[in-house]
Every structure is written in C-alpha cells, then in structure tokens.
Amino acid sequence: MTTKVYGVLGYPVKHSLSPLMQNAAFKALNLDAQYILFEKTPQELAGFLLYLNKEGISGINVTVPYKEKVIPYLSSLSKEAQLIGAVNTIKVSGSKLEGFNTDGEGFIRHLTGDLRFDLRKKNIAMLGAGGASRAVAVYSAIAKVRTLAIYDVDKEKSTALIGQLKNNFKDTEFRIADSLSNLNIQDCALLINATPIGMKESDPLLVEPGLLHKDLLVYDLIYNPAKTKLLQTAEEIGAKASNGLGMLLHQGARSFEIWTGKLAPMAAMRAVLQQKG
C-alpha cells in the first residue's frame, strides 16, 4: 500500500502547525498517510501546481500568499470558494484539481461554538482584505452581522472585496475604512486581524491601545506566536482575546474530511494543537 501524501503550500510556511494536526488525525484513524510542508517561491508555484498530480500528492492546504493565486490552475471550485474568491484546500482527483475553502467555516465554528460569540446584528471591524479575510467576511455576512468595516493598506483590495460583498449580501452594511481610526472600533463588538502582521517579533502593534475597549473581542487569525502584540495589548486593557488556533483546528478538520471522506478525529487534532499552542 502506497502512503498518501498531503501538505500545506505557502511562502513562508515553516511556522505552520498543520502537519502536527493532520498527522495526528491520520494516526488516530490508522491511515497510511503523511502531511508535509511545501514551501514554494512565487517562481516555483506554477510548476508545482501543474505537476501536482504527477508528484503522487493527494491533497494540499493553501496558505499565504497563494490562496487567490492558485485558482487559475484548478479544474473546479466549490460554491464557497467561488463566493469567497480564494482557496485553502485542494483535492487531487486524477488529473483534476478541485478547489475548496474551509477557512470561513472554520472561523464560524470556532467563534460561535468554542467562544460562544453570536455574530448576529453585531458591528465588526477587520484588518486586511486578502484570502483569509475574504472567507471571514463572507461567513460573517452569512451570519447577518449589522456592519462590517474593512481596512487594508492596499485600498484596491478592500474596495474590490467590499464591492463583491455588497453584490451578494443585502442585510449587512459594508464600509471601506481609509485609516485604522476610521474603523470605528469603539462601536464594534469584534475586531479581526486577518493580516500576517504580528507573526514576527519585529512587527509593529497594528492598533493603538486607545482604540480598543473592554467590551471588545479581539480575534487574531495568527496562531504562531500564540499571543501577538495585538492580543497582548487587548488583554492588558481588559478586552477578550483569541488567536486563530481554533479556526485552524476547524478548517483543518473540514479539509481532512474533504480529502479522506472520513469524519475528522477532533479530539486527537485538538489535543496536539493545545500541547503546542
């Protein structure tokens, strides 16, 4: 029996905890499979994707900065991936590459299930308009948030995302923020960081402490390090804070189910992440 190979594609990707989680899942179900890192430069991306099926790889996760860039190489997209415009899971079916997005579902499952946070009629603010933020924004709109303000240093990205959201969701008010102060965080129940800023020790604090408040949940999609400067600051002022480890768990479980057709062993996956996180 040939060992099935899965992995995570990104650049950089060495920080990823996905191998720990997915390999624990394979072990728990006695599956002959392994999950490894695929760190590819932008120049290597096309070649890797074009020959993915010939490398004996059964499926991959996709992370920064490739969630949108992989789409032209795929044979099909799930409904969620089409709506979001980004892919975080690829299933290799013969010569076909099928694209999915489990990020939004992972975010919602963690937020509403584990954290008991009800998004309905809430005002939320988000930093970033890339692949992960697209998934979070779409699923937040599905959950019927009242308002969603987005700030990105690349205003074209936030403008494009807001335009897409307005076309698909009529019950939520969407707004482009020209600056961090214009996010109106003081009126929000939830602040989401969907940028990679905070992963490095040298990264600046994204939001001035004075813009945060005690009734706020600050949710950072980053999970390594476990506490970014943003989360540390949130805790210091008495706000609730969560990293993206729970989102990683739930999106990873959905990816596992897409690849294998088996129910993900959540307890085993959660246990190994909690040890590391």
C-alpha positions in Angstrom: 0.0 0.0 0.0 1.4 3.4 -1.0 1.5 6.1 1.6 -0.7 9.0 0.6 0.9 12.4 0.7 -0.7 15.7 1.8 0.7 19.0 2.7 0.5 22.8 3.1 1.6 25.1 0.3 2.8 28.6 1.3 5.7 31.0 1.4 6.9 31.1 4.1 5.3 28.0 5.7 7.8 26.7 8.3 5.7 28.2 11.1 2.6 26.0 10.2 1.1 23.7 12.8 -1.0 21.9 10.2 1.4 19.0 9.9 1.2 18.2 13.6 -2.6 18.3 13.5 -3.1 16.4 10.3 -0.6 13.7 11.1 -2.2 13.2 14.4 -5.5 12.7 12.6 -4.0 10.1 10.2 -2.5 8.3 13.2 -5.8 8.3 15.1 -7.6 6.7 12.2 -4.7 4.3 11.3 -4.5 5.8 7.8 -1.3 5.3 5.7 -0.7 9.0 5.0 1.6 11.8 5.8 1.3 15.6 5.8 4.4 17.7 4.9 5.4 21.3 4.2 5.6 22.6 0.6 7.4 25.9 0.8 7.4 27.3 -2.8 8.6 30.6 -4.1 6.3 32.6 -6.4 8.5 31.4 -9.3 8.0 27.8 -8.3 4.3 28.0 -7.9 3.1 27.3 -11.4 5.4 24.3 -11.9 4.3 22.8 -8.6 0.6 23.1 -9.3 0.8 21.9 -12.9 2.6 18.7 -11.9 0.8 18.2 -8.5 -0.9 15.0 -9.6 2.3 13.6 -11.0 4.1 14.0 -7.7 1.8 11.5 -6.0 0.2 14.2 -3.8 -3.4 13.6 -2.9 -4.3 17.0 -1.5 -2.9 20.2 -0.1 -3.9 23.2 2.1 -3.0 26.6 0.7 -1.9 29.5 2.9 -0.3 33.0 2.5 0.3 34.3 -0.2 -1.3 31.8 -2.6 -5.0 31.5 -1.7 -6.1 33.5 -4.7 -3.1 32.8 -7.0 -3.9 29.0 -7.2 -7.3 29.5 -8.7 -6.3 29.7 -12.4 -4.7 26.2 -12.1 -7.8 24.5 -10.7 -10.3 22.3 -12.6 -13.3 23.3 -10.4 -14.3 25.4 -7.4 -16.8 24.7 -4.6 -19.6 27.1 -4.1 -17.9 28.6 -1.0 -14.6 29.0 -2.9 -16.4 30.8 -5.8 -18.2 33.2 -3.4 -15.0 33.9 -1.4 -12.7 34.1 -4.4 -10.0 32.2 -2.5 -9.0 28.6 -2.0 -7.3 27.0 1.1 -7.9 23.3 0.2 -7.1 21.4 -3.0 -8.2 17.8 -3.6 -6.3 15.9 -6.3 -8.7 13.7 -8.2 -6.7 12.0 -11.0 -5.6 14.8 -13.3 -8.1 17.3 -11.8 -7.5 19.7 -9.0 -10.7 20.6 -7.1 -10.6 23.8 -5.0 -12.4 24.4 -1.7 -12.4 27.0 1.0 -12.8 25.8 4.6 -11.5 29.0 6.3 -14.9 30.7 6.7 -16.5 27.6 8.1 -13.5 27.1 10.5 -13.8 30.7 11.7 -17.5 30.5 12.3 -17.3 27.1 14.1 -14.7 28.4 16.5 -16.3 31.8 17.1 -19.9 30.6 17.6 -19.1 27.1 19.0 -16.0 27.3 21.2 -16.1 31.1 22.0 -19.9 31.3 22.2 -19.9 34.6 20.3 -23.1 35.4 18.4 -22.3 37.5 15.3 -25.9 38.5 14.5 -26.6 42.2 14.5 -23.0 43.0 15.7 -20.7 45.7 14.4 -17.4 44.2 13.4 -14.1 45.7 12.1 -11.4 43.8 10.1 -7.8 44.4 9.2 -6.8 43.1 5.8 -8.6 42.2 2.6 -6.7 39.1 1.4 -7.7 35.5 1.0 -8.4 34.7 4.7 -10.3 37.9 5.3 -12.4 37.2 2.2 -13.6 34.0 3.8 -14.2 35.6 7.2 -16.1 38.5 5.6 -18.4 36.2 3.6 -19.2 34.0 6.5 -19.8 37.0 8.8 -22.2 38.3 6.2 -24.0 34.9 6.1 -24.3 35.2 9.9 -26.0 38.6 9.4 -23.6 41.0 11.1 -25.0 44.5 11.2 -22.0 46.3 9.9 -18.5 45.2 8.6 -15.8 47.8 8.1 -12.5 46.7 6.4 -9.1 48.4 6.3 -6.3 47.4 4.1 -3.2 49.4 3.2 -3.9 48.4 -0.4 -7.2 50.2 -0.8 -7.9 48.5 -4.2 -8.1 45.1 -2.4 -10.6 46.4 0.2 -12.6 48.2 -2.5 -12.8 45.0 -4.6 -13.9 42.9 -1.5 -16.5 45.4 -0.3 -17.9 45.6 -3.9 -18.3 41.9 -4.1 -19.9 41.7 -0.6 -22.4 44.4 -1.5 -23.4 42.5 -4.6 -24.1 39.3 -2.6 -25.4 40.4 0.8 -28.1 42.9 1.3 -28.7 42.6 5.1 -25.3 43.9 6.1 -23.8 47.4 5.8 -20.3 47.2 4.4 -17.7 50.1 4.7 -14.2 50.8 3.5 -12.1 52.4 6.2 -9.5 54.9 4.9 -7.5 54.5 8.2 -7.4 52.4 11.3 -9.2 55.2 13.3 -12.0 55.2 10.7 -12.8 51.5 11.5 -14.8 52.9 14.5 -13.6 50.1 16.7 -15.1 51.9 19.7 -18.6 51.0 18.3 -17.6 47.4 17.5 -18.1 44.1 19.4 -15.4 42.3 17.4 -12.1 43.2 15.8 -10.4 40.7 13.5 -6.8 40.8 12.3 -6.6 38.9 9.0 -3.2 40.2 8.0 0.2 38.4 8.6 1.4 41.4 10.7 2.2 40.0 14.2 3.9 36.8 13.1 7.3 38.4 13.5 8.8 39.7 16.8 9.7 42.9 14.9 6.2 43.5 13.6 4.6 46.7 14.9 1.5 46.9 17.0 -1.3 47.2 14.5 -3.8 49.1 16.5 -3.2 51.8 19.1 -4.3 50.7 22.6 -6.6 53.7 22.9 -8.8 52.4 20.0 -9.6 49.2 21.9 -12.2 48.8 24.7 -13.2 46.3 27.4 -16.4 45.1 25.6 -14.4 44.1 22.5 -13.4 40.6 21.4 -10.1 40.8 19.6 -9.6 37.9 17.2 -6.2 37.4 15.6 -6.1 34.8 12.8 -2.4 34.3 13.6 -1.8 31.4 15.9 2.0 31.2 15.9 3.0 33.1 18.1 0.1 32.2 20.4 0.0 35.8 21.6 0.7 38.6 19.1 1.3 42.1 20.3 -2.3 42.9 19.4 -3.7 40.1 21.6 -1.3 41.0 24.5 -2.5 44.7 24.3 -6.1 43.6 24.2 -5.7 41.5 27.4 -3.9 44.4 29.1 -6.8 46.7 28.6 -9.3 44.1 29.7 -10.7 43.0 26.4 -11.4 39.4 25.4 -8.7 38.0 23.1 -8.4 34.9 20.9 -5.8 33.7 18.5 -6.6 31.6 15.3 -5.7 28.2 16.7 -9.4 27.2 17.0 -10.0 28.4 13.4 -7.0 26.3 12.3 -8.5 23.2 14.0 -11.9 23.5 12.5 -10.8 24.4 9.0 -8.2 21.6 9.1 -10.9 19.1 10.2 -13.1 20.1 7.2 -10.0 19.7 4.8 -9.3 16.3 6.3 -12.9 15.2 5.6 -12.8 16.6 2.0 -9.6 14.6 1.3 -10.4 11.3 3.1 -14.3 11.1 3.1 -13.9 10.2 6.8 -15.1 12.1 9.9 -12.2 14.1 11.4 -10.9 12.8 14.8 -11.4 16.2 16.5 -10.2 15.2 19.9 -6.8 14.0 18.6 -6.4 17.1 16.4 -7.4 19.4 19.3 -5.1 17.7 21.8 -1.9 18.1 19.7 -2.7 21.7 18.9 -3.3 22.5 22.6 0.0 21.0 23.5 1.8 23.2 21.0 -0.3 26.3 21.4 
